[in-house]
C-alpha cells in the first residue's frame, strides 16, 4: 500500500486509478463546486478547496508517497490558448511543485 494526494481532483479519475493499484488517498483538493458534488457522490468525501490558498495547504499531511495533479491542460493543449506558463491555469503546475518541495 502507498499513500497519495490528489490535487485538481475533478471527479476522481486519478483516485480511481491509484486506488485500483493499492493506493490510499490521504488528501484531495478541488475548487469547482459541481466537481466536488460528484466527487462526494463517488467517494463519500468532499475535497478541500482551492490548493492555491494557504488555508487549504495546511491540511496536506506529511508522509505521502505520490502527488497526483490533474492541473488544467488548456494552457498547453492545442485545444486551448497555448499560453503555457504565461496563462494563469498553466501556473497551477507550480503549486504542485511547491508542495513537493515543502513535503519531500
VENBELFEN-V339743 format. One record per backbone hydrogen bond with DSSP energy under -0.5 kcal/mol. NH is the residue of the N-H (numbers start at 1). CO is the residue of the C=O. E is the energy in kcal/mol with one decimal. If there is no record, write none. Layout:
nh->NH co->CO e->E
nh->NH co->CO e->E
//
This chain:
nh->2 co->22 e->-0.7
nh->4 co->24 e->-2.2
nh->5 co->66 e->-2.2
nh->6 co->27 e->-2.7
nh->7 co->5 e->-0.6
nh->7 co->68 e->-3.3
nh->9 co->29 e->-2.6
nh->12 co->9 e->-2.3
nh->13 co->9 e->-0.5
nh->16 co->12 e->-2.4
nh->17 co->13 e->-1.9
nh->18 co->14 e->-2.8
nh->19 co->15 e->-2.9
nh->20 co->16 e->-1.8
nh->21 co->17 e->-0.6
nh->21 co->18 e->-0.5
nh->22 co->19 e->-1.9
nh->23 co->18 e->-2.5
nh->24 co->2 e->-2.8
nh->26 co->4 e->-2.7
nh->27 co->4 e->-0.7
nh->29 co->6 e->-2.4
nh->30 co->48 e->-2.6
nh->36 co->32 e->-2.3
nh->37 co->33 e->-1.8
nh->38 co->34 e->-1.9
nh->39 co->35 e->-2.8
nh->40 co->36 e->-2.5
nh->41 co->37 e->-2.1
nh->42 co->38 e->-2.4
nh->43 co->39 e->-2.7
nh->44 co->40 e->-2.7
nh->48 co->28 e->-2.8
nh->53 co->50 e->-1.7
nh->56 co->53 e->-1.1
nh->57 co->53 e->-2.1
nh->58 co->54 e->-1.9
nh->59 co->56 e->-1.8
nh->60 co->57 e->-1.8
nh->65 co->3 e->-2.4
nh->66 co->3 e->-1.6
nh->68 co->5 e->-3.0
nh->68 co->66 e->-0.6
nh->70 co->7 e->-1.9
nh->71 co->69 e->-1.1
nh->76 co->73 e->-2.2
nh->77 co->73 e->-2.0
nh->80 co->77 e->-1.5
nh->82 co->74 e->-1.1
nh->84 co->75 e->-3.5
nh->86 co->83 e->-2.1
nh->87 co->84 e->-1.4
nh->90 co->87 e->-1.2
nh->91 co->87 e->-1.0
nh->91 co->88 e->-1.2
nh->92 co->89 e->-1.1
nh->93 co->90 e->-1.0
nh->94 co->91 e->-1.4
nh->95 co->92 e->-1.1
nh->96 co->92 e->-1.2
nh->97 co->93 e->-1.9
nh->98 co->94 e->-2.2
nh->99 co->95 e->-1.8
nh->100 co->96 e->-2.0
nh->101 co->97 e->-2.2
nh->102 co->98 e->-2.3
nh->103 co->99 e->-2.6
nh->104 co->100 e->-2.7
//
